Amino acid sequence: MNRNLLRLGVCAGVTLFALQALAAGPGFLERLGKLLGLDKRAMGSLSRPRSCERPAGAYLMRLDCATGTESVLWHCEGCRSPLQAGDAGIVVIREDGLWLVEAPEKARRLVEGSGFSALLGLTPGSARHLVVVRERTDGGVPLIGLADLGSGGFSEAATQPTTQEEVNALRTLQPATVKGTQELSTIEPARQLCGPRQLRVTEPGAPKRKLCEFQPVADGGTWDRFDPAWSGDKVIYVAGPLSGSRQ
């Protein structure tokens, strides 16, 4: 009897948590969408569950689906979350800050600092800023910041998560994964949830249909590929040799 009551209590708690998430999530995502210049539908396309912690990779890569050619843009030695920052170049996160890759093997540090965890996109308008998520050193609610692509300045955005539900919603965002009818994702082995992943480009609603086949560079089938994002009509992502199982 006590066990049944406990189960009912757990179910009630889960239901309450879900209802709170529904109440808090949409309002926060709507405000974040305005910051990014995206409507509700576009913001919905950015929400993807993350099954495991994203590692840092050794190389920033680019894939040309038209030719099936994969190339190395930068030997970054520990980067992740690449994002095309307009004509300025590609921004990636490293442990020591945000780096701007202006051309193959030509990169400079844009913002110095640690704790950056995700790049969400660019603000609309002429004075564009990069919208960045930064974890706090005390482990509290993460900060949404604005990085100036010109000066490298960093400031706090007006839109911030205030509840755990909003933090959870923020951490499910994977920017630039959908373009028109082509969707980027990664394939993970069913029995090895956080093991080696292969990049794929598919049509939404037809996940088994690959739209992009390519020959890996110096791979041998032992590389991870993750954090894919669109860069014009090409795909950018991070890759590197496998280093064991992920947590």
C-alpha positions as a Markdown table, in Angstrom:
| # | Residue | x | y | z |
|---|---|---|---|---|
| 1 | Met | 0.0 | 0.0 | 0.0 |
| 2 | Asn | 2.8 | 2.4 | 0.9 |
| 3 | Arg | 4.6 | 1.5 | -2.3 |
| 4 | Asn | 1.5 | 2.3 | -4.3 |
| 5 | Leu | 1.2 | 5.7 | -2.6 |
| 6 | Leu | 4.9 | 6.3 | -3.3 |
| 7 | Arg | 4.4 | 5.6 | -7.0 |
| 8 | Leu | 1.4 | 7.9 | -7.1 |
| 9 | Gly | 3.4 | 10.6 | -5.4 |
| 10 | Val | 6.2 | 10.2 | -7.9 |
| 11 | Cys | 3.8 | 10.3 | -10.9 |
| 12 | Ala | 2.2 | 13.4 | -9.5 |
| 13 | Gly | 5.5 | 15.1 | -9.1 |
| 14 | Val | 6.6 | 14.2 | -12.6 |
| 15 | Thr | 3.2 | 15.5 | -14.0 |
| 16 | Leu | 3.6 | 18.8 | -12.0 |
| 17 | Phe | 7.2 | 19.2 | -13.3 |
| 18 | Ala | 6.0 | 18.7 | -16.9 |
| 19 | Leu | 3.1 | 21.2 | -16.4 |
| 20 | Gln | 5.6 | 23.7 | -15.0 |
| 21 | Ala | 7.9 | 23.2 | -17.9 |
| 22 | Leu | 5.1 | 23.8 | -20.4 |
| 23 | Ala | 4.1 | 26.9 | -18.6 |
| 24 | Ala | 7.6 | 28.4 | -18.3 |
| 25 | Gly | 9.3 | 27.0 | -21.5 |
| 26 | Pro | 7.3 | 28.6 | -24.3 |
| 27 | Gly | 7.4 | 32.1 | -22.8 |
| 28 | Phe | 11.2 | 31.9 | -22.4 |
| 29 | Leu | 11.8 | 30.4 | -25.8 |
| 30 | Glu | 9.6 | 33.0 | -27.4 |
| 31 | Arg | 11.7 | 35.8 | -25.8 |
| 32 | Leu | 14.9 | 34.0 | -26.8 |
| 33 | Gly | 13.5 | 33.7 | -30.4 |
| 34 | Lys | 13.0 | 37.5 | -30.5 |
| 35 | Leu | 16.6 | 38.0 | -29.4 |
| 36 | Leu | 17.7 | 35.7 | -32.3 |
| 37 | Gly | 15.2 | 37.1 | -34.8 |
| 38 | Leu | 13.4 | 33.7 | -35.1 |
| 39 | Asp | 9.7 | 33.0 | -35.0 |
| 40 | Lys | 8.1 | 30.2 | -32.9 |
| 41 | Arg | 8.3 | 27.7 | -35.7 |
| 42 | Ala | 11.9 | 28.3 | -36.3 |
| 43 | Met | 12.7 | 28.1 | -32.6 |
| 44 | Gly | 10.9 | 24.7 | -32.5 |
| 45 | Ser | 13.1 | 23.4 | -35.2 |
| 46 | Leu | 16.2 | 24.2 | -33.1 |
| 47 | Ser | 15.1 | 22.0 | -30.1 |
| 48 | Arg | 16.8 | 18.6 | -30.2 |
| 49 | Pro | 17.3 | 16.3 | -27.2 |
| 50 | Arg | 21.0 | 15.8 | -26.4 |
| 51 | Ser | 21.7 | 12.2 | -25.4 |
| 52 | Cys | 25.1 | 12.7 | -24.0 |
| 53 | Glu | 27.7 | 15.4 | -23.2 |
| 54 | Arg | 29.2 | 16.9 | -26.3 |
| 55 | Pro | 33.0 | 16.5 | -26.4 |
| 56 | Ala | 35.6 | 18.8 | -27.8 |
| 57 | Gly | 37.1 | 17.8 | -31.1 |
| 58 | Ala | 40.5 | 18.1 | -32.8 |
| 59 | Tyr | 39.4 | 19.6 | -36.1 |
| 60 | Leu | 36.8 | 22.0 | -37.5 |
| 61 | Met | 35.5 | 20.4 | -40.6 |
| 62 | Arg | 33.4 | 21.4 | -43.7 |
| 63 | Leu | 31.4 | 19.1 | -45.9 |
| 64 | Asp | 30.4 | 20.0 | -49.4 |
| 65 | Cys | 27.3 | 17.8 | -50.1 |
| 66 | Ala | 27.4 | 18.7 | -53.8 |
| 67 | Thr | 30.8 | 17.1 | -54.4 |
| 68 | Gly | 30.9 | 14.8 | -51.3 |
| 69 | Thr | 34.2 | 16.5 | -50.3 |
| 70 | Glu | 35.1 | 16.8 | -46.6 |
| 71 | Ser | 37.9 | 19.2 | -45.7 |
| 72 | Val | 39.7 | 20.4 | -42.6 |
| 73 | Leu | 39.2 | 24.1 | -41.9 |
| 74 | Trp | 41.3 | 24.4 | -38.7 |
| 75 | His | 43.3 | 22.0 | -36.5 |
| 76 | Cys | 41.6 | 23.6 | -33.4 |
| 77 | Glu | 42.9 | 21.1 | -30.8 |
| 78 | Gly | 39.7 | 21.2 | -28.6 |
| 79 | Cys | 36.8 | 23.1 | -30.2 |
| 80 | Arg | 33.0 | 22.6 | -30.4 |
| 81 | Ser | 29.7 | 24.2 | -31.2 |
| 82 | Pro | 30.7 | 25.8 | -34.6 |
| 83 | Leu | 28.4 | 28.5 | -36.0 |
| 84 | Gln | 28.6 | 30.6 | -39.2 |
| 85 | Ala | 28.8 | 34.2 | -38.1 |
| 86 | Gly | 27.7 | 35.8 | -41.4 |
| 87 | Asp | 30.6 | 37.1 | -43.6 |
| 88 | Ala | 32.9 | 37.3 | -40.6 |
| 89 | Gly | 33.7 | 33.6 | -40.6 |
| 90 | Ile | 33.0 | 30.7 | -38.3 |
| 91 | Val | 33.0 | 31.0 | -34.5 |
| 92 | Val | 33.8 | 28.0 | -32.3 |
| 93 | Ile | 34.2 | 27.5 | -28.5 |
| 94 | Arg | 37.4 | 26.5 | -26.9 |
| 95 | Glu | 38.4 | 26.2 | -23.2 |
| 96 | Asp | 40.1 | 29.6 | -23.4 |
| 97 | Gly | 37.3 | 31.5 | -25.2 |
| 98 | Leu | 35.5 | 32.1 | -28.5 |
| 99 | Trp | 37.6 | 31.8 | -31.6 |
| 100 | Leu | 36.8 | 33.3 | -35.1 |
| 101 | Val | 38.0 | 31.2 | -38.0 |
| 102 | Glu | 38.3 | 33.7 | -40.9 |
| 103 | Ala | 39.8 | 31.3 | -43.4 |
| 104 | Pro | 41.2 | 27.8 | -43.5 |
| 105 | Glu | 43.9 | 27.6 | -40.8 |
| 106 | Lys | 43.5 | 31.3 | -40.0 |
| 107 | Ala | 41.9 | 31.9 | -36.6 |
| 108 | Arg | 42.0 | 34.5 | -33.9 |
| 109 | Arg | 40.5 | 34.6 | -30.4 |
| 110 | Leu | 37.4 | 36.8 | -30.4 |
| 111 | Val | 36.5 | 36.7 | -26.7 |
| 112 | Glu | 38.9 | 35.5 | -23.9 |
| 113 | Gly | 37.4 | 33.6 | -21.1 |
| 114 | Ser | 36.2 | 30.2 | -19.9 |
| 115 | Gly | 32.8 | 28.5 | -19.3 |
| 116 | Phe | 31.3 | 29.0 | -22.8 |
| 117 | Ser | 29.0 | 26.1 | -23.6 |
| 118 | Ala | 27.0 | 26.9 | -26.7 |
| 119 | Leu | 26.6 | 29.3 | -29.6 |
| 120 | Leu | 22.9 | 30.0 | -30.4 |
| 121 | Gly | 23.0 | 32.3 | -33.3 |
| 122 | Leu | 23.2 | 36.0 | -34.4 |
| 123 | Thr | 21.0 | 38.9 | -33.4 |
| 124 | Pro | 19.1 | 40.5 | -36.3 |
| 125 | Gly | 19.9 | 43.9 | -37.8 |
| 126 | Ser | 23.1 | 45.6 | -38.9 |
| 127 | Ala | 24.9 | 45.7 | -35.5 |
| 128 | Arg | 24.9 | 41.9 | -35.1 |
| 129 | His | 26.1 | 40.1 | -32.0 |
| 130 | Leu | 26.7 | 36.5 | -31.3 |
| 131 | Val | 24.3 | 35.0 | -28.8 |
| 132 | Val | 26.3 | 32.8 | -26.4 |
| 133 | Val | 25.6 | 30.5 | -23.4 |
| 134 | Arg | 28.1 | 30.7 | -20.6 |
| 135 | Glu | 28.1 | 28.5 | -17.5 |
| 136 | Arg | 28.7 | 30.2 | -14.1 |
| 137 | Thr | 31.7 | 29.2 | -12.0 |
| 138 | Asp | 29.4 | 28.6 | -9.0 |
| 139 | Gly | 27.3 | 26.1 | -11.0 |
| 140 | Gly | 24.2 | 28.4 | -11.0 |
| 141 | Val | 21.8 | 29.3 | -13.8 |
| 142 | Pro | 23.8 | 29.8 | -17.0 |
| 143 | Leu | 24.2 | 33.2 | -18.5 |
| 144 | Ile | 23.1 | 34.3 | -22.0 |
| 145 | Gly | 25.6 | 36.7 | -23.3 |
| 146 | Leu | 26.2 | 38.9 | -26.4 |
| 147 | Ala | 29.6 | 38.8 | -28.1 |
| 148 | Asp | 30.5 | 41.7 | -30.4 |
| 149 | Leu | 32.0 | 40.3 | -33.6 |
| 150 | Gly | 33.9 | 43.5 | -34.2 |
| 151 | Ser | 35.4 | 44.6 | -30.9 |
| 152 | Gly | 35.2 | 41.2 | -29.1 |
| 153 | Gly | 33.3 | 42.8 | -26.2 |
| 154 | Phe | 31.0 | 40.6 | -24.1 |
| 155 | Ser | 27.8 | 41.7 | -22.3 |
| 156 | Glu | 24.8 | 40.2 | -20.6 |
| 157 | Ala | 21.6 | 39.8 | -22.7 |
| 158 | Ala | 18.3 | 41.1 | -21.5 |
| 159 | Thr | 16.7 | 37.6 | -21.9 |
| 160 | Gln | 17.9 | 35.2 | -19.2 |
| 161 | Pro | 16.6 | 31.8 | -17.9 |
| 162 | Thr | 15.3 | 32.1 | -14.3 |
| 163 | Thr | 14.0 | 28.6 | -13.6 |
| 164 | Gln | 15.3 | 25.1 | -14.0 |
| 165 | Glu | 12.7 | 24.4 | -16.6 |
| 166 | Glu | 14.0 | 27.3 | -18.7 |
| 167 | Val | 17.6 | 26.1 | -18.2 |
| 168 | Asn | 16.5 | 22.7 | -19.5 |
| 169 | Ala | 14.9 | 24.3 | -22.5 |
| 170 | Leu | 18.0 | 26.3 | -23.2 |
| 171 | Arg | 20.2 | 23.3 | -23.1 |
| 172 | Thr | 18.2 | 21.4 | -25.7 |
| 173 | Leu | 18.8 | 24.0 | -28.4 |
| 174 | Gln | 21.0 | 23.0 | -31.3 |
| 175 | Pro | 21.3 | 25.9 | -33.8 |
| 176 | Ala | 21.4 | 25.8 | -37.5 |
| 177 | Thr | 20.3 | 22.1 | -37.8 |
| 178 | Val | 17.5 | 22.7 | -40.2 |
| 179 | Lys | 17.7 | 24.5 | -43.6 |
| 180 | Gly | 14.7 | 24.3 | -45.9 |
| 181 | Thr | 13.9 | 20.6 | -46.3 |
| 182 | Gln | 17.3 | 19.4 | -45.2 |
| 183 | Glu | 18.0 | 18.5 | -41.6 |
| 184 | Leu | 21.3 | 17.8 | -39.9 |
| 185 | Ser | 21.7 | 15.2 | -37.2 |
| 186 | Thr | 24.0 | 12.5 | -36.0 |
| 187 | Ile | 23.6 | 8.8 | -35.9 |
| 188 | Glu | 24.5 | 7.0 | -32.6 |
| 189 | Pro | 24.7 | 3.2 | -32.3 |
| 190 | Ala | 21.7 | 1.9 | -30.5 |
| 191 | Arg | 23.7 | -0.1 | -28.0 |
| 192 | Gln | 26.4 | 2.5 | -27.4 |
| 193 | Leu | 24.5 | 5.7 | -26.7 |
| 194 | Cys | 27.4 | 8.0 | -26.4 |
| 195 | Gly | 29.8 | 6.2 | -28.8 |
| 196 | Pro | 31.1 | 7.0 | -32.2 |
| 197 | Arg | 28.7 | 9.1 | -34.3 |
| 198 | Gln | 28.3 | 9.6 | -38.1 |
| 199 | Leu | 27.1 | 12.8 | -39.7 |
| 200 | Arg | 23.9 | 12.6 | -41.8 |
| 201 | Val | 21.8 | 15.0 | -43.7 |
| 202 | Thr | 18.2 | 13.9 | -44.1 |
| 203 | Glu | 14.7 | 15.1 | -45.0 |
| 204 | Pro | 12.4 | 15.8 | -42.0 |
| 205 | Gly | 9.9 | 13.0 | -41.9 |
| 206 | Ala | 12.2 | 10.6 | -43.8 |
| 207 | Pro | 15.1 | 10.0 | -41.3 |
| 208 | Lys | 16.3 | 6.9 | -43.2 |
| 209 | Arg | 17.0 | 8.8 | -46.4 |
| 210 | Lys | 20.5 | 10.2 | -46.5 |
| 211 | Leu | 20.9 | 13.3 | -48.7 |
| 212 | Cys | 24.6 | 13.5 | -48.4 |
| 213 | Glu | 27.2 | 10.7 | -48.8 |
| 214 | Phe | 30.9 | 11.5 | -48.5 |
| 215 | Gln | 34.3 | 10.0 | -48.2 |
| 216 | Pro | 35.9 | 10.8 | -44.8 |
| 217 | Val | 39.3 | 12.5 | -44.6 |
| 218 | Ala | 42.0 | 10.4 | -42.9 |
| 219 | Asp | 39.3 | 8.6 | -41.0 |
| 220 | Gly | 39.5 | 4.8 | -41.0 |
| 221 | Gly | 36.0 | 4.8 | -39.4 |
| 222 | Thr | 37.4 | 5.8 | -36.0 |
| 223 | Trp | 36.3 | 9.4 | -35.8 |
| 224 | Asp | 33.5 | 11.1 | -34.0 |
| 225 | Arg | 31.5 | 13.8 | -35.8 |
| 226 | Phe | 29.2 | 16.1 | -33.9 |
| 227 | Asp | 27.7 | 19.6 | -33.5 |
| 228 | Pro | 26.8 | 19.9 | -37.2 |
| 229 | Ala | 25.5 | 23.3 | -38.5 |
| 230 | Trp | 24.7 | 24.8 | -41.8 |
| 231 | Ser | 27.2 | 27.2 | -43.4 |
| 232 | Gly | 25.5 | 28.4 | -46.6 |
| 233 | Asp | 25.0 | 25.3 | -48.7 |
| 234 | Lys | 27.8 | 23.4 | -46.9 |
| 235 | Val | 27.9 | 21.7 | -43.5 |
| 236 | Ile | 30.4 | 22.6 | -40.7 |
| 237 | Tyr | 31.1 | 20.4 | -37.7 |
| 238 | Val | 33.7 | 19.2 | -35.3 |
| 239 | Ala | 35.5 | 15.9 | -35.6 |
| 240 | Gly | 38.3 | 14.0 | -33.9 |
| 241 | Pro | 39.7 | 10.5 | -33.1 |
| 242 | Leu | 37.7 | 8.6 | -30.7 |
| 243 | Ser | 38.9 | 8.7 | -27.1 |
| 244 | Gly | 36.9 | 6.0 | -25.4 |
| 245 | Ser | 33.3 | 6.0 | -24.2 |
| 246 | Arg | 31.5 | 9.2 | -23.4 |
| 247 | Gln | 29.9 | 10.0 | -20.1 |
